[in-house]
Each structure stands twice: as structure tokens, then as C-alpha cells.
Amino acid sequence: PYQFSQDSVQEFQVNSNAYSAEYGSAGGAVINVVTKSGTNQFHGTVFEFFRDRSLNATDPIVKAQGRAKQPYHFNQFGGNLGGPVLKDHLFFFFDYDGQRNITQNLILPLSGCIAPADANIAAACTYLLARDASWTSGFNQDVYLGKVDWRINFNELLSVRINSQRFTGANLENGGSFNSLEHTGASNVTSDTVSGQLTSTLSPRFVNEFRAAYVRDNEPGQANSANPEASVFNGGQLQLTVGRNFFSPRFTKIKRGQFADVLTWIRGRHTFKFGGDVLTDRIANFFPGNFSGAYTFNSLEGFGCNLNGGAASTCFAGPDANDTFVEAFGGTGTTGPTTHPNLTEFSGFIQDEWRITPGLTLNPGLRYDYEARAQPSVLNPTAQLAGILTSRINSDKNGFGPRLGFAWTPNRFNQRIVVRGGYGIYYGRTPSILVGTAHSNNGLQVQTLTYRGTSIPFKYPNTQCGPPTATPSCPAPAPGPGVPTPPPPTIFVFNSNYVEPYTQQFSLGVEYQLAKDTALTVSYLGVHGVRLQRTRDINLAREVPATIGIAGTTTVLNYLRYPSPTGTPATCPAGLFVVPSSNTCRPNGNFQRIEEVESNANSSYNGLIIQLNKRFGHNYQILGSYTYGKVIDDVPDATSVVPFSGGDDAKMVSDPGNIRADRAAGVNDQRHRFVLSGVWALNYAQRFSGVPKQILGRWELSGILTAQSGQPYSAMVNADLNNDSNRSTERTPGIGRDTFYLPRTVSLDPRIAKNIQFTERLRLQLIGEAFNVFNHTNINGVSRTQYAFTSSAAICGIAAAPCLAAPQVVSSRNFPFRFPTSDITPRIVQLAAKFIF
């Protein structure tokens, strides 16, 4: 969903590396959207964009599987009208944009379920095959915009805008080729915005802009099933996820108010800007992560054995000790998963545009940003004894961001060369989802309990509370007959020295005018991310050396592992504690994980950009750019909030005791990127007249060619080798993070338009365009499991068991390492008509 119709936008202003102190609260580029306004003449558009399965190509991966083209239908339609209410003084503009979309979520058939003679595998296959069909998703969206501009007098202009969005999405809560229909649900968005701006020319030297806005946003998500989530793996690879999504149903409601004022003062060669901004968010967030329960099964055998009610010793022997069941509960007298991570942001700036000489301009500035957050209301005294405060999030008041930009045109080159550069510090935000999780997951308001391996006492789809219910609410956990003592909870806290993230940005570029309408630019861009967020389990001991062999070889890999309980009864080394239902010895036995948000991650980007820009002239324009860049980081992420869920666990530090091991190419590292775009107005029918001129004239060709190198990924192992209770970050020992790269992607997106002019102000535009017109196979996903953990002596061979072996092809969803599993959209053709008046 989006907030504005593209047809209502006058222009996009991308303030990237402009080093203006006016913009902040973001670590990257700032994009301003300027909407259209009414004028003294009535004007408007009516449009329709159409896509359909019959026009598209078959997805290459689907075609390779011998399957039919998937359903697809898309309509986008609407229009706008603007004009005068009172000539020269009062104007209106209204825009409507509607979208109707139907597509299919492809599920790779679980064909065969090899070796179904095994009763447990047969039970697993029977259950999964009934749920592995592809399913339909889609959405309806309506966006409205109304705007009034009032020229109060010669010196004052008032603009008021109302924007409304209504989005209803069918089966959009989850997607992907391993998610069943019952693992998704409906997603809705209801958003209303009222904003206004008063621009006052106080004198020839002073101009003031006052802006105010109010936003009301509600985004609920629903669940398609009452059963708990179950992620079923086999041979190290996910087969299918069934049951409700672990965080559904959920909702987020936000009421936002914002006031900003900017004063411009022109004094001689200086143009000063002073301003301030106050933003308030009042948030109600209901996020019941794991309240309905979530299972993870490491094999079809284990899942089937659980369905059949097999004994723990049968179901969870060997590698199936990695199976888990997680369930969260709301504490008595608390709001449980409902939090209010409210915030108020204050910012101020001063900026100067100093024209030292006609050829040299400096832009010094200083900005200050401060975010005041609501503090958690629950203090966990048990955590406090360990020096951990669950009721406090540090506030960073050092948000000063200096900026300096310059532009220099040397006289000796006849003003054909411009040198631009600058430096700036930009502060980012702390996501409210992190703050809300710290409010709730303190071990008292929300208690997240995790059973592992042989201690899982339930038969799917039962939970700690009994059979699944239609709501995620459950009573406080109390062990029943045959149920082990509940394990201690996992808690989520902020580091006591937490500070806001920021980026240092610096650039230097030279633009050379080759001709009056053509310029070549060569520039360098650097971005250094500092104090970025990441999540780490701090309830771990010191690692000890360990080894494991590769099946059928004498190769032995060395790695580090956290201690496990040993003996009968189980004991841990001195100073460590046995935690129920955990295979990891913990320094603090009152908790399983202590997930701490830290602000010590870093990133760096260095890029060389070469751009050739031929502005429109002689009926054509060309813009070409090449970027050579590199991203290095150590796994910054601000969205890992649900413990023991595969997706969120994958965002955590891979080895909490050795965070430097994660420093490598970032997941968005892209070494090479080339983009070429152009417009060619075919104005060769001038010598004709009448009907031939109408047919042959006013054609326009345009398009975009994009070619880029692939992004990196890591080689993974399907088991928790280092015993940190997180199998989702387990890389192959001895191989660094993000060592392998996806293939390059290439896409040509052409467009042809025919303009039919009826009168000077009335014309019809017919459009045909294609995306990835040559249907190039652009792989964006591969199998990343390089090795599977096995205790089978037959598989290990000369290697001592247990060992690591290549994933076995036990079903159609088991792929060899680096095998393509998903790709970017195949060729899509779009037809459109737009009436402009």
C-alpha cells in the first residue's frame, strides 16, 4: 500500500547528500513528495492501467517444473480534477486512485514424500499434502486526496490537504513457496491524514513556513487458522509451514501529530534558515508473538511421530533434539502483548547558504534531534538482581549533527566544471517495535516459554493451554499431569548504554559539461553507519573448542561451542546453571535467553558513481549511470523481536560470544549496478498532414535497462552447532558470513506511447509497456543449506558420527546447496490509457 497516487504527485525531491541541516530523523536520503495543486484553468486526468495473466510470460522456475502459468490480474484506475474556486485566490485539487489485484502464491508441490512406508513419515506427508496447494492472494485499495490552496493576500499562501487510504488485503500476512494457506491471513490498512502549510512573506528578506499535520493509522492483521504454527524441516530444508502465523492476529494503531516552522532570512550573500519540529506518536500495539504457540520440527519423521503420539524417546532422538515448542503468556494483572511505545521527537536546525563568490558556495549547518520515549512500566526484580533493568531505556541527548556542503565552479574552465562535496551526520530512529517489545517481554508482562527436544510434552496441534482456541489468550502456565516443569522465560531488554544510531555521510564529485545539454559526473559517496542496532543473547557462557567431521571424508572442522549439561543428573560447569528444557548452560538460571538490544553495530559503504546525463533536446534524452560499490557490516538489524522464530532469530548475531566474526559483506552489498534510461519522441511526421500525420505522429519510445551483480548469502548448517539455542544463524564452520553471491540480474523495461491530440488542451495517451521484456531468469533465492547434521553412522562413513553431510533429497523440497528456489518477476505486459485535459 502507499499513501499517494502517482498521478497526484507534481514532483519527487530526493535530498540525497545535499547536506542540508533542514532534514533529519533518517540515516539515509530524504524524499519530499510535492502534490499537484489547482490553477486558474480546469485540468485533470482519467486513467486505466491493465495487466493480466494472458499477457505475461510463465515464471522460469514454474516452467522448469512443467507447471501452468499462475493466475494474475491487476487493474489500476482513477483520475483527478483541479481548478479555480475564486480566480487568482482560491483553488482546489482532487485525486482518486483505485487498485484491484489478484495473484497466486505458488507452493512447490511436495511430490512423493519419498519412503512413505515409514509410518511416521506417512503421517507427516498425509498432513502436509492436504495443505501444500498454491493459493490466491490479492488486495483492493482506494486512495483519495483533496487539496485547497488559498492565496490570502500577496504575501500569504495557505494550503490544506486531506489524504485517505483504504487497503484490504486477502492472504497477505505471509507469503512464499513454503507457507500454506492457513499460515497467512487478511491485512488491512485504514489511514487518514490532514496537513496544512502557511507560507508568509514577512518582508523581502524574511519568509516563514509553518506546517502542521495529524495522522490516524490503523493496521490490523488476521489469522486463517486457530492451530499453532508448525515449521516442518527435512534434510536441513523447510518443507512447509502450517497453522496460524506466530504473530497473528495483531494490530497497530498510531495517532501522530506534527508541528514544524522554518524561517528564511536573506542577508547579503547569506541565506539563513532556522527551524524546529515537534512530532508525537501515540501508539497502541497488539503483537501476540507466539501466544498461539509455535512448533519447529527438524524432520518429517519427528513431525509424523508427534502426530502419531509417539514416545519422546522415539520422536526426538539424535538431531531432533533441535525441535522446539514455544508459547507466550500474558502476566496476571498486565496488558500482556498490548503495549504503548509512545514517543515525542524534538528537532531544531540552523542552515546557511553562503555565496562567497559567484563560483563558490558553502552550506554550513547544524541540526539537533532528540527522541523522548515512553519507559517500560514493569520492573522484573529477578532481572534487576543481575544488574538488568527491564523498566528503563536510555535516552540519548547527544543528537548534534553538523553538516557542511560546497559547490565550486572554477573560472579557468569557462564554467564547464562544477565540484561538489560535503559531510554530514544524520541521526536515525529507534523503531517502536523494539521499544514495544522491551515494554512487554520482560518476563512478567509477557512470559515466553520454550520446550526443546525430549521435553516437548504436547501432540500437535495442542498447546500448553490445551487444544487451540480462536483467540491467542491463555491462562498463566501451570504444568498438568505428565507435563515437565515450565522452563524459565526469555526476556528482551535494552543495553544500559544504548544510544541512537547515526550515519556519517561524505561525498566528492566533479561534473563536466560536455555540451550545452550533456554533462558527465564522476563522484565518490561514502556512508559510515555508527552505533547501529542489533540483538544479542547475553545469557551465555564462554565457548569451548569443538570439532565435527564431513561425511565420507577425513576432513574435520573446528568451531566453538557453548557448554551443555552433562551427566545424570545433568550438571553444568561451575558458575553455570541447568535450565529446564534447554541444552545450554546459562550464567543466569532464572531465564533462557536474555535478548539485549545493543547499539554497537557498524556498517560502511563506499561507492564510485559515473553518470552521463543528456537532457531532453532534439527529441531525445539519455541518462546512464554506473555504480561500483561495496557494503561491509556486522549484522545490524532493528527488527528481531520474537524469540525462537526462524525469521527473527536469523537476524541476530550468529555467535554472541564473538561478534567480530560477523563482520563481512552486508546482505545488500552490490558491487556493480548499471542503469540506462532514455526517451525518444518520434517527431518525424511533420511533413505529413491530416490522417497520416495523426497516425504516424506523436509517438514516444522510452525504457529502462538495469543490469546488476548479485547480492551475498551465507552457507548454512541445519542444526544448532554452537549450542546458543539459535539454529537460524548457524554457518558452516570455517566459512565466513556472506561468502557466496547470487547470479547477476538483467531487466529491460520498454515503453511505447501514442499521443492523440484532439484540441490544444485535450489529448489521449495510449501506453504499452513491459517489465523484463526478454523474460530473463533473474534468480533472487537459492538453497543456502550446505550441510545437514546427522548421527547416522551409515551416512557419516569414515567420519565419526555425528557429522555434517550434504542435504539428502528426501522430498521434492530438498535441494542441493545453491540450487535456485525463487526468482524476480517474469515478463509482465501492461496496457494503459490516459485522457489528459
PyMOL commands that set and color helices and strands:
alter all, ss='L'
color gray80, all
select helices_A, chain A and resi 6-8+53-55+60-64+119-129+181-183+300-307+312-315+318-322+381-385+411-413+432-440+453-455+646-649+659-662+690-696+727-729+793-796
alter helices_A, ss='H'
color red, helices_A
select strands_A, chain A and resi 9-15+30-35+43-52+72-86+90-105+135-153+156-170+187-203+206-221+229-234+237-242+250-267+270-286+294-297+324-330+338-339+343-357+360-373+400-408+417-427+446-452+491-494+502-515+518-537+544-550+556-561+594-617+620-633+664-665+672-682+699-708+712-713+716-717+740-741+745-757+763-771+779-782+785-790+803-805+820-823+828-836
alter strands_A, ss='S'
color yellow, strands_A
deselect
rebuild
show_as cartoon
